[in-house]
Every structure is written in C-alpha cells, then in structure tokens.
Amino acid sequence: MSAFSKTQSVASFASTKGISNLEIKKNPKTGKFFGVDSNGDTYRVADSLGGQLTLECQVSWFTPEDGAEASYMVHPRGEGAPTVSSLSFSKAPANAENAI
C-alpha cells in the first residue's frame, strides 16, 4: 500500500528546506506534472492537483506501493490515507475509572 508521511504545508516545507520558488512543470512526452524547486530538487505532483499550485497544497514523503523509489509529493490538502477511526478528547484521555 502507498504511504504518505512527514506531511506539512507547502509554505512550511519551503521554509524548512530553504526554497524560494516551486514550479510545476509538465513532461511533454508523458503529460505528467512534476515539481522543481529553486534548489534544483524535483518532486512528484499528484494528478489530482491538475498542475495548479496554491498555498493550500501540502508536501508529503510518498512511498509508492509498486516498490518505486520514495520521494516528496506535492498534493492537495487532505489527500492521502483515509481516516477509518478516530478519538477526540476534551481533556486528558479517558481511563477505565471515568469511561462511560
């Protein structure tokens, strides 16, 4: 299964990596989008981004399920593994004594 990790906003990622510019380009042979930053590093770009980069985008370390090399991917916010379950706590986590 493909995995997304180290997810952060594109602005935070740029600040951490010292990037002053991020461009989305389109490979003329394959039609696929890819990213290039001001440091010369390249990135995968999610098809669902449609080549449109905004501050709402996120960057994640992406490990493909097909065994291809892992790399950073630029993608729309919220893309990644679906949430299948969660718990929320207004204070400290519940324990056996105060569980309802």
C-alpha positions as CSV (number, residue, x, y, z in Angstrom):
1,M,0.0,0.0,0.0
2,S,1.3,3.5,-0.8
3,A,2.1,5.6,2.2
4,F,2.2,9.4,2.9
5,S,4.3,10.6,5.8
6,K,6.0,13.8,7.1
7,T,3.1,15.8,5.7
8,Q,3.3,19.6,6.0
9,S,2.0,22.7,4.3
10,V,3.9,23.7,1.2
11,A,4.8,27.0,2.9
12,S,6.3,25.2,6.0
13,F,8.1,22.8,3.7
14,A,9.6,25.6,1.7
15,S,10.7,27.4,4.8
16,T,12.3,24.2,6.3
17,K,14.1,23.4,3.0
18,G,15.2,27.0,2.2
19,I,13.2,27.0,-1.0
20,S,12.4,30.4,-2.6
21,N,10.5,29.1,-5.6
22,L,8.5,26.0,-6.5
23,E,7.3,25.5,-10.1
24,I,5.0,22.8,-11.6
25,K,6.1,21.6,-15.0
26,K,4.6,19.2,-17.5
27,N,6.6,16.5,-19.1
28,P,5.9,16.9,-22.9
29,K,6.4,13.2,-23.5
30,T,4.2,11.7,-20.8
31,G,1.9,14.6,-20.0
32,K,2.6,14.1,-16.2
33,F,3.2,17.0,-13.9
34,F,6.4,17.3,-11.7
35,G,7.7,20.0,-9.4
36,V,11.1,21.7,-9.5
37,D,12.3,24.0,-6.6
38,S,14.8,26.8,-6.5
39,N,17.4,24.4,-5.2
40,G,17.1,22.1,-8.3
41,D,15.3,19.3,-6.4
42,T,12.4,17.6,-8.2
43,Y,9.1,16.4,-6.8
44,R,6.2,14.1,-7.7
45,V,2.9,16.0,-8.3
46,A,-0.4,14.3,-7.6
47,D,-2.6,14.0,-10.7
48,S,-5.5,15.5,-8.7
49,L,-3.6,18.8,-8.3
50,G,-4.2,19.4,-12.0
51,G,-0.9,21.4,-12.2
52,Q,-2.4,24.2,-10.0
53,L,-0.1,25.1,-7.1
54,T,-1.7,27.0,-4.2
55,L,-0.8,27.7,-0.6
56,E,-3.5,25.1,0.3
57,C,-1.2,22.4,-1.1
58,Q,0.8,20.0,1.1
59,V,4.0,18.1,0.7
60,S,4.5,14.6,1.9
61,W,7.1,11.9,1.8
62,F,5.5,9.4,-0.6
63,T,6.3,5.7,-0.7
64,P,4.7,4.0,-3.7
65,E,3.1,0.6,-3.3
66,D,4.8,-0.7,-6.5
67,G,8.3,-0.5,-4.9
68,A,9.4,2.5,-6.9
69,E,11.7,5.0,-5.2
70,A,10.2,7.1,-2.4
71,S,10.2,10.9,-2.8
72,Y,8.4,14.0,-1.8
73,M,5.0,14.6,-3.4
74,V,3.0,17.9,-3.8
75,H,-0.7,17.2,-3.4
76,P,-4.0,18.9,-2.5
77,R,-4.7,19.2,1.2
78,G,-6.4,16.1,2.7
79,E,-5.1,13.7,0.1
80,G,-3.6,10.6,1.5
81,A,-4.8,7.7,3.6
82,P,-8.4,7.9,4.5
83,T,-9.3,8.1,8.2
84,V,-11.0,4.9,9.3
85,S,-11.3,5.6,13.0
86,S,-10.5,8.4,15.5
87,L,-11.0,9.5,19.1
88,S,-11.2,13.1,20.4
89,F,-10.5,14.2,24.0
90,S,-11.6,17.5,25.5
91,K,-9.2,16.9,28.4
92,A,-7.0,14.0,29.4
93,P,-7.6,10.6,27.7
94,A,-10.3,8.5,29.3
95,N,-9.3,5.7,31.5
96,A,-11.2,2.7,33.0
97,E,-12.2,4.7,36.0
98,N,-14.0,7.5,34.2
99,A,-15.1,5.7,31.0
100,I,-18.8,5.9,30.2
